[in-house]
Amino acid sequence: MRHPIRRTLVMLLLLGGSAALLLEPNESVIPDQGPTRLAESSQTPLTAMIDPTATSTQPPAKAVKRMPVARQQIAPRPLAAPIPLPPALPRRTAAVPARRAKPANTRTIRMLVTAYCPCRKCCGKFSDNITANGKSIYANHSMFVAADTRLLKFGTMLSIPGYRGGRAVPVWDRGGKIKGRRIDVFYLSHSHARKWGKRWLNVKVHN
């Protein structure tokens, strides 16, 4: 008896499977929502699953245009301030000794110093207010001397103690009695010339 029962159950199962295949291809049983059309659902139609070459009647989905996303502009970073360099150290240089002024080439002569003025008593016929080398007696603030030009040429500078504060004065004149180591200092006043008198002095000659 058991074998016929098994056969009966197998037959029933086979009949149930064939009944499911006989259902309409566009219908499906959904346990929760009941029978619905596959065309109305979002699932792929059964014909497309059976025949891959079959075309779908639904219009193709429109391509979604992607709007360009504006890129955020990043502000450039400010440049860092340059690091200041330390001040340059002064170079150490060897101290240069100051140059000493070369001593003037001078010589000292012991001379008889007298004085004269532009009057006729002192100059005679040459009292024309012009010296022997053509200078006016008022040039160089009337500070000059007469000398023997064979010993001291015109333009030689002499420093005579007591005359014009010892400043150097030029040789601009000469005289008939002025010979050798004798010089005549000039004054505008005859009284100043007489007051000078005669003096033996160490005269400094600037060469």
Rosetta constraint file for C-alpha pairs under 8 A:
AtomPair CA 1 CA 5 HARMONIC 6.68 0.50
AtomPair CA 2 CA 6 HARMONIC 6.42 0.50
AtomPair CA 3 CA 7 HARMONIC 6.33 0.50
AtomPair CA 4 CA 8 HARMONIC 6.14 0.50
AtomPair CA 5 CA 9 HARMONIC 6.28 0.50
AtomPair CA 6 CA 10 HARMONIC 6.24 0.50
AtomPair CA 7 CA 11 HARMONIC 6.17 0.50
AtomPair CA 8 CA 12 HARMONIC 6.25 0.50
AtomPair CA 9 CA 13 HARMONIC 6.23 0.50
AtomPair CA 10 CA 14 HARMONIC 6.21 0.50
AtomPair CA 11 CA 15 HARMONIC 6.08 0.50
AtomPair CA 12 CA 16 HARMONIC 6.11 0.50
AtomPair CA 13 CA 17 HARMONIC 6.34 0.50
AtomPair CA 14 CA 18 HARMONIC 6.33 0.50
AtomPair CA 15 CA 19 HARMONIC 6.21 0.50
AtomPair CA 16 CA 20 HARMONIC 6.52 0.50
AtomPair CA 17 CA 21 HARMONIC 6.60 0.50
AtomPair CA 18 CA 22 HARMONIC 6.43 0.50
AtomPair CA 19 CA 23 HARMONIC 6.89 0.50
AtomPair CA 23 CA 27 HARMONIC 7.34 0.50
AtomPair CA 25 CA 46 HARMONIC 6.82 0.50
AtomPair CA 25 CA 47 HARMONIC 7.98 0.50
AtomPair CA 26 CA 37 HARMONIC 6.15 0.50
AtomPair CA 26 CA 38 HARMONIC 6.06 0.50
AtomPair CA 26 CA 39 HARMONIC 7.73 0.50
AtomPair CA 26 CA 45 HARMONIC 7.74 0.50
AtomPair CA 26 CA 46 HARMONIC 6.99 0.50
AtomPair CA 27 CA 35 HARMONIC 6.60 0.50
AtomPair CA 27 CA 36 HARMONIC 6.44 0.50
AtomPair CA 27 CA 37 HARMONIC 5.64 0.50
AtomPair CA 27 CA 38 HARMONIC 6.74 0.50
AtomPair CA 28 CA 35 HARMONIC 5.59 0.50
AtomPair CA 28 CA 36 HARMONIC 6.42 0.50
AtomPair CA 28 CA 37 HARMONIC 7.17 0.50
AtomPair CA 28 CA 38 HARMONIC 7.43 0.50
AtomPair CA 29 CA 34 HARMONIC 5.93 0.50
AtomPair CA 29 CA 35 HARMONIC 4.65 0.50
AtomPair CA 29 CA 36 HARMONIC 7.23 0.50
AtomPair CA 30 CA 34 HARMONIC 5.01 0.50
AtomPair CA 30 CA 35 HARMONIC 5.77 0.50
AtomPair CA 30 CA 36 HARMONIC 7.55 0.50
AtomPair CA 36 CA 40 HARMONIC 7.50 0.50
AtomPair CA 36 CA 41 HARMONIC 7.70 0.50
AtomPair CA 37 CA 41 HARMONIC 6.64 0.50
AtomPair CA 38 CA 42 HARMONIC 7.51 0.50
AtomPair CA 38 CA 43 HARMONIC 6.46 0.50
AtomPair CA 38 CA 44 HARMONIC 7.38 0.50
AtomPair CA 38 CA 45 HARMONIC 5.92 0.50
AtomPair CA 38 CA 46 HARMONIC 7.71 0.50
AtomPair CA 39 CA 43 HARMONIC 7.77 0.50
AtomPair CA 39 CA 44 HARMONIC 7.99 0.50
AtomPair CA 39 CA 45 HARMONIC 6.38 0.50
AtomPair CA 44 CA 48 HARMONIC 6.83 0.50
AtomPair CA 44 CA 49 HARMONIC 7.12 0.50
AtomPair CA 45 CA 49 HARMONIC 6.55 0.50
AtomPair CA 46 CA 50 HARMONIC 6.12 0.50
AtomPair CA 47 CA 51 HARMONIC 5.68 0.50
AtomPair CA 47 CA 52 HARMONIC 7.93 0.50
AtomPair CA 47 CA 54 HARMONIC 7.18 0.50
AtomPair CA 48 CA 52 HARMONIC 5.23 0.50
AtomPair CA 48 CA 53 HARMONIC 7.35 0.50
AtomPair CA 48 CA 54 HARMONIC 5.71 0.50
AtomPair CA 48 CA 55 HARMONIC 7.40 0.50
AtomPair CA 48 CA 56 HARMONIC 7.52 0.50
AtomPair CA 104 CA 206 HARMONIC 7.14 0.50
AtomPair CA 104 CA 207 HARMONIC 7.89 0.50
AtomPair CA 105 CA 206 HARMONIC 6.29 0.50
AtomPair CA 105 CA 207 HARMONIC 5.76 0.50
AtomPair CA 106 CA 204 HARMONIC 6.58 0.50
AtomPair CA 106 CA 205 HARMONIC 5.48 0.50
AtomPair CA 106 CA 206 HARMONIC 4.62 0.50
AtomPair CA 106 CA 207 HARMONIC 5.79 0.50
AtomPair CA 107 CA 204 HARMONIC 5.71 0.50
AtomPair CA 107 CA 205 HARMONIC 5.24 0.50
AtomPair CA 107 CA 206 HARMONIC 6.81 0.50
AtomPair CA 107 CA 207 HARMONIC 7.82 0.50
AtomPair CA 108 CA 202 HARMONIC 6.11 0.50
AtomPair CA 108 CA 203 HARMONIC 5.50 0.50
AtomPair CA 108 CA 204 HARMONIC 4.40 0.50
AtomPair CA 108 CA 205 HARMONIC 5.92 0.50
AtomPair CA 109 CA 202 HARMONIC 5.60 0.50
AtomPair CA 109 CA 203 HARMONIC 5.24 0.50
AtomPair CA 109 CA 204 HARMONIC 6.41 0.50
AtomPair CA 109 CA 205 HARMONIC 7.28 0.50
AtomPair CA 110 CA 181 HARMONIC 7.46 0.50
AtomPair CA 110 CA 200 HARMONIC 6.88 0.50
AtomPair CA 110 CA 201 HARMONIC 5.72 0.50
AtomPair CA 110 CA 202 HARMONIC 4.48 0.50
AtomPair CA 110 CA 203 HARMONIC 6.04 0.50
AtomPair CA 111 CA 181 HARMONIC 5.03 0.50
AtomPair CA 111 CA 182 HARMONIC 5.48 0.50
AtomPair CA 111 CA 183 HARMONIC 7.27 0.50
AtomPair CA 111 CA 200 HARMONIC 5.63 0.50
AtomPair CA 111 CA 201 HARMONIC 5.64 0.50
AtomPair CA 111 CA 202 HARMONIC 6.35 0.50
AtomPair CA 111 CA 203 HARMONIC 6.49 0.50
AtomPair CA 112 CA 181 HARMONIC 6.44 0.50
AtomPair CA 112 CA 182 HARMONIC 4.75 0.50
AtomPair CA 112 CA 183 HARMONIC 6.52 0.50
AtomPair CA 112 CA 198 HARMONIC 6.86 0.50
AtomPair CA 112 CA 199 HARMONIC 5.69 0.50
AtomPair CA 112 CA 200 HARMONIC 4.53 0.50
AtomPair CA 112 CA 201 HARMONIC 6.50 0.50
AtomPair CA 113 CA 182 HARMONIC 5.93 0.50
AtomPair CA 113 CA 183 HARMONIC 5.15 0.50
AtomPair CA 113 CA 184 HARMONIC 5.86 0.50
AtomPair CA 113 CA 185 HARMONIC 7.14 0.50
AtomPair CA 113 CA 198 HARMONIC 5.76 0.50
AtomPair CA 113 CA 199 HARMONIC 5.17 0.50
AtomPair CA 113 CA 200 HARMONIC 6.05 0.50
AtomPair CA 113 CA 201 HARMONIC 6.86 0.50
AtomPair CA 114 CA 182 HARMONIC 7.71 0.50
AtomPair CA 114 CA 183 HARMONIC 6.35 0.50
AtomPair CA 114 CA 184 HARMONIC 4.78 0.50
AtomPair CA 114 CA 185 HARMONIC 6.25 0.50
AtomPair CA 114 CA 193 HARMONIC 7.97 0.50
AtomPair CA 114 CA 196 HARMONIC 6.95 0.50
AtomPair CA 114 CA 197 HARMONIC 5.94 0.50
AtomPair CA 114 CA 198 HARMONIC 4.78 0.50
AtomPair CA 114 CA 199 HARMONIC 6.62 0.50
AtomPair CA 115 CA 184 HARMONIC 4.80 0.50
AtomPair CA 115 CA 185 HARMONIC 4.61 0.50
AtomPair CA 115 CA 186 HARMONIC 5.83 0.50
AtomPair CA 115 CA 187 HARMONIC 7.12 0.50
AtomPair CA 115 CA 193 HARMONIC 4.87 0.50
AtomPair CA 115 CA 194 HARMONIC 7.13 0.50
AtomPair CA 115 CA 196 HARMONIC 6.26 0.50
AtomPair CA 115 CA 197 HARMONIC 6.70 0.50
AtomPair CA 115 CA 198 HARMONIC 7.60 0.50
AtomPair CA 116 CA 122 HARMONIC 5.83 0.50
AtomPair CA 116 CA 184 HARMONIC 6.39 0.50
AtomPair CA 116 CA 185 HARMONIC 6.40 0.50
AtomPair CA 116 CA 186 HARMONIC 5.34 0.50
AtomPair CA 116 CA 187 HARMONIC 6.17 0.50
AtomPair CA 116 CA 190 HARMONIC 6.94 0.50
AtomPair CA 116 CA 193 HARMONIC 5.15 0.50
AtomPair CA 116 CA 194 HARMONIC 7.68 0.50
AtomPair CA 117 CA 122 HARMONIC 5.99 0.50
AtomPair CA 117 CA 123 HARMONIC 7.45 0.50
AtomPair CA 117 CA 186 HARMONIC 5.81 0.50
AtomPair CA 117 CA 187 HARMONIC 5.06 0.50
AtomPair CA 117 CA 188 HARMONIC 5.32 0.50
AtomPair CA 117 CA 189 HARMONIC 6.03 0.50
AtomPair CA 117 CA 190 HARMONIC 5.43 0.50
AtomPair CA 117 CA 193 HARMONIC 6.40 0.50
AtomPair CA 118 CA 122 HARMONIC 6.49 0.50
AtomPair CA 118 CA 123 HARMONIC 6.04 0.50
AtomPair CA 118 CA 127 HARMONIC 5.40 0.50
AtomPair CA 118 CA 128 HARMONIC 7.57 0.50
AtomPair CA 118 CA 129 HARMONIC 6.34 0.50
AtomPair CA 118 CA 187 HARMONIC 7.87 0.50
AtomPair CA 118 CA 188 HARMONIC 6.55 0.50
AtomPair CA 119 CA 123 HARMONIC 6.05 0.50
AtomPair CA 119 CA 124 HARMONIC 7.37 0.50
AtomPair CA 119 CA 127 HARMONIC 5.93 0.50
AtomPair CA 119 CA 190 HARMONIC 7.26 0.50
AtomPair CA 120 CA 124 HARMONIC 4.24 0.50
AtomPair CA 120 CA 125 HARMONIC 6.75 0.50
AtomPair CA 120 CA 126 HARMONIC 7.74 0.50
AtomPair CA 120 CA 127 HARMONIC 5.70 0.50
AtomPair CA 123 CA 127 HARMONIC 5.06 0.50
AtomPair CA 129 CA 136 HARMONIC 6.12 0.50
AtomPair CA 129 CA 137 HARMONIC 5.45 0.50
AtomPair CA 130 CA 134 HARMONIC 5.84 0.50
AtomPair CA 130 CA 135 HARMONIC 5.68 0.50
AtomPair CA 130 CA 136 HARMONIC 4.80 0.50
AtomPair CA 130 CA 137 HARMONIC 5.84 0.50
AtomPair CA 131 CA 135 HARMONIC 5.22 0.50
AtomPair CA 131 CA 136 HARMONIC 6.24 0.50
AtomPair CA 131 CA 137 HARMONIC 6.44 0.50
AtomPair CA 131 CA 172 HARMONIC 6.26 0.50
AtomPair CA 131 CA 173 HARMONIC 5.26 0.50
AtomPair CA 132 CA 172 HARMONIC 6.52 0.50
AtomPair CA 132 CA 173 HARMONIC 4.83 0.50
AtomPair CA 132 CA 174 HARMONIC 6.38 0.50
AtomPair CA 133 CA 154 HARMONIC 7.24 0.50
AtomPair CA 133 CA 172 HARMONIC 5.78 0.50
AtomPair CA 133 CA 173 HARMONIC 6.45 0.50
AtomPair CA 135 CA 139 HARMONIC 6.80 0.50
AtomPair CA 135 CA 172 HARMONIC 7.20 0.50
AtomPair CA 137 CA 142 HARMONIC 5.51 0.50
AtomPair CA 138 CA 142 HARMONIC 4.62 0.50
AtomPair CA 139 CA 143 HARMONIC 7.57 0.50
AtomPair CA 140 CA 144 HARMONIC 7.59 0.50
AtomPair CA 142 CA 186 HARMONIC 7.23 0.50
AtomPair CA 142 CA 187 HARMONIC 7.21 0.50
AtomPair CA 142 CA 188 HARMONIC 7.38 0.50
AtomPair CA 143 CA 164 HARMONIC 7.45 0.50
AtomPair CA 143 CA 169 HARMONIC 6.19 0.50
AtomPair CA 143 CA 170 HARMONIC 7.77 0.50
AtomPair CA 143 CA 186 HARMONIC 6.60 0.50
AtomPair CA 143 CA 187 HARMONIC 7.78 0.50
AtomPair CA 144 CA 169 HARMONIC 5.22 0.50
AtomPair CA 144 CA 170 HARMONIC 5.20 0.50
AtomPair CA 144 CA 171 HARMONIC 5.90 0.50
AtomPair CA 144 CA 172 HARMONIC 6.22 0.50
AtomPair CA 144 CA 173 HARMONIC 7.84 0.50
AtomPair CA 144 CA 185 HARMONIC 6.51 0.50
AtomPair CA 144 CA 186 HARMONIC 6.03 0.50
AtomPair CA 145 CA 169 HARMONIC 7.13 0.50
AtomPair CA 145 CA 170 HARMONIC 6.50 0.50
AtomPair CA 145 CA 171 HARMONIC 5.06 0.50
AtomPair CA 145 CA 172 HARMONIC 6.17 0.50
AtomPair CA 145 CA 173 HARMONIC 6.23 0.50
AtomPair CA 145 CA 183 HARMONIC 6.75 0.50
AtomPair CA 145 CA 184 HARMONIC 5.46 0.50
AtomPair CA 145 CA 185 HARMONIC 4.45 0.50
AtomPair CA 145 CA 186 HARMONIC 5.66 0.50
AtomPair CA 146 CA 171 HARMONIC 5.77 0.50
AtomPair CA 146 CA 172 HARMONIC 6.10 0.50
AtomPair CA 146 CA 173 HARMONIC 4.11 0.50
AtomPair CA 146 CA 174 HARMONIC 4.42 0.50
AtomPair CA 146 CA 175 HARMONIC 6.76 0.50
AtomPair CA 146 CA 178 HARMONIC 7.44 0.50
AtomPair CA 146 CA 183 HARMONIC 5.65 0.50
AtomPair CA 146 CA 184 HARMONIC 4.94 0.50
AtomPair CA 146 CA 185 HARMONIC 6.48 0.50
AtomPair CA 146 CA 186 HARMONIC 7.63 0.50
AtomPair CA 147 CA 151 HARMONIC 7.87 0.50
AtomPair CA 147 CA 152 HARMONIC 6.46 0.50
AtomPair CA 147 CA 171 HARMONIC 6.49 0.50
AtomPair CA 147 CA 173 HARMONIC 6.52 0.50
AtomPair CA 147 CA 174 HARMONIC 5.11 0.50
AtomPair CA 147 CA 175 HARMONIC 7.29 0.50
AtomPair CA 147 CA 178 HARMONIC 5.99 0.50
AtomPair CA 147 CA 179 HARMONIC 7.29 0.50
AtomPair CA 147 CA 182 HARMONIC 6.65 0.50
AtomPair CA 147 CA 183 HARMONIC 4.67 0.50
AtomPair CA 147 CA 184 HARMONIC 6.54 0.50
AtomPair CA 148 CA 152 HARMONIC 5.96 0.50
AtomPair CA 148 CA 153 HARMONIC 7.63 0.50
AtomPair CA 148 CA 174 HARMONIC 6.13 0.50
AtomPair CA 148 CA 175 HARMONIC 7.63 0.50
AtomPair CA 148 CA 178 HARMONIC 5.82 0.50
AtomPair CA 148 CA 179 HARMONIC 5.22 0.50
AtomPair CA 148 CA 180 HARMONIC 6.04 0.50
AtomPair CA 148 CA 181 HARMONIC 7.73 0.50
AtomPair CA 148 CA 182 HARMONIC 7.41 0.50
AtomPair CA 148 CA 183 HARMONIC 7.34 0.50
AtomPair CA 149 CA 153 HARMONIC 4.51 0.50
AtomPair CA 149 CA 154 HARMONIC 6.51 0.50
AtomPair CA 149 CA 174 HARMONIC 7.06 0.50
AtomPair CA 151 CA 180 HARMONIC 6.79 0.50
AtomPair CA 151 CA 181 HARMONIC 7.96 0.50
AtomPair CA 152 CA 156 HARMONIC 6.33 0.50
AtomPair CA 152 CA 171 HARMONIC 7.52 0.50
AtomPair CA 153 CA 171 HARMONIC 7.08 0.50
AtomPair CA 154 CA 170 HARMONIC 7.42 0.50
AtomPair CA 154 CA 171 HARMONIC 5.11 0.50
AtomPair CA 154 CA 172 HARMONIC 5.55 0.50
AtomPair CA 154 CA 173 HARMONIC 7.55 0.50
AtomPair CA 155 CA 170 HARMONIC 5.17 0.50
AtomPair CA 155 CA 171 HARMONIC 5.14 0.50
AtomPair CA 155 CA 172 HARMONIC 6.42 0.50
AtomPair CA 156 CA 170 HARMONIC 5.45 0.50
AtomPair CA 156 CA 171 HARMONIC 5.43 0.50
AtomPair CA 156 CA 205 HARMONIC 7.47 0.50
AtomPair CA 156 CA 206 HARMONIC 6.94 0.50
AtomPair CA 156 CA 207 HARMONIC 7.06 0.50
AtomPair CA 157 CA 168 HARMONIC 5.62 0.50
AtomPair CA 157 CA 169 HARMONIC 5.28 0.50
AtomPair CA 157 CA 170 HARMONIC 4.48 0.50
AtomPair CA 157 CA 171 HARMONIC 6.49 0.50
AtomPair CA 157 CA 205 HARMONIC 6.23 0.50
AtomPair CA 157 CA 206 HARMONIC 5.38 0.50
AtomPair CA 157 CA 207 HARMONIC 7.42 0.50
AtomPair CA 158 CA 168 HARMONIC 5.03 0.50
AtomPair CA 158 CA 169 HARMONIC 5.39 0.50
AtomPair CA 158 CA 170 HARMONIC 6.32 0.50
AtomPair CA 158 CA 171 HARMONIC 7.54 0.50
AtomPair CA 158 CA 203 HARMONIC 6.73 0.50
AtomPair CA 158 CA 204 HARMONIC 5.70 0.50
AtomPair CA 158 CA 205 HARMONIC 4.83 0.50
AtomPair CA 158 CA 206 HARMONIC 6.15 0.50
AtomPair CA 159 CA 166 HARMONIC 5.49 0.50
AtomPair CA 159 CA 167 HARMONIC 5.67 0.50
AtomPair CA 159 CA 168 HARMONIC 4.41 0.50
AtomPair CA 159 CA 169 HARMONIC 6.51 0.50
AtomPair CA 159 CA 203 HARMONIC 5.96 0.50
AtomPair CA 159 CA 204 HARMONIC 5.08 0.50
AtomPair CA 159 CA 205 HARMONIC 6.61 0.50
AtomPair CA 159 CA 206 HARMONIC 7.88 0.50
AtomPair CA 160 CA 166 HARMONIC 5.40 0.50
AtomPair CA 160 CA 167 HARMONIC 7.39 0.50
AtomPair CA 160 CA 168 HARMONIC 7.38 0.50
AtomPair CA 160 CA 201 HARMONIC 7.46 0.50
AtomPair CA 160 CA 202 HARMONIC 7.43 0.50
AtomPair CA 160 CA 203 HARMONIC 5.19 0.50
AtomPair CA 160 CA 204 HARMONIC 6.72 0.50
AtomPair CA 161 CA 165 HARMONIC 7.19 0.50
AtomPair CA 161 CA 166 HARMONIC 4.98 0.50
AtomPair CA 161 CA 201 HARMONIC 7.13 0.50
AtomPair CA 161 CA 202 HARMONIC 7.63 0.50
AtomPair CA 161 CA 203 HARMONIC 7.22 0.50
AtomPair CA 162 CA 166 HARMONIC 5.86 0.50
AtomPair CA 163 CA 167 HARMONIC 7.49 0.50
AtomPair CA 163 CA 185 HARMONIC 7.72 0.50
AtomPair CA 174 CA 178 HARMONIC 6.62 0.50
AtomPair CA 178 CA 182 HARMONIC 5.75 0.50
AtomPair CA 178 CA 183 HARMONIC 6.18 0.50
AtomPair CA 178 CA 184 HARMONIC 7.29 0.50
AtomPair CA 179 CA 183 HARMONIC 7.97 0.50
AtomPair CA 186 CA 193 HARMONIC 7.46 0.50
AtomPair CA 187 CA 192 HARMONIC 6.48 0.50
AtomPair CA 187 CA 193 HARMONIC 5.93 0.50
AtomPair CA 188 CA 192 HARMONIC 7.85 0.50
AtomPair CA 189 CA 193 HARMONIC 6.55 0.50
AtomPair CA 190 CA 194 HARMONIC 6.25 0.50
AtomPair CA 191 CA 195 HARMONIC 6.07 0.50
AtomPair CA 192 CA 196 HARMONIC 6.34 0.50
AtomPair CA 193 CA 197 HARMONIC 6.85 0.50
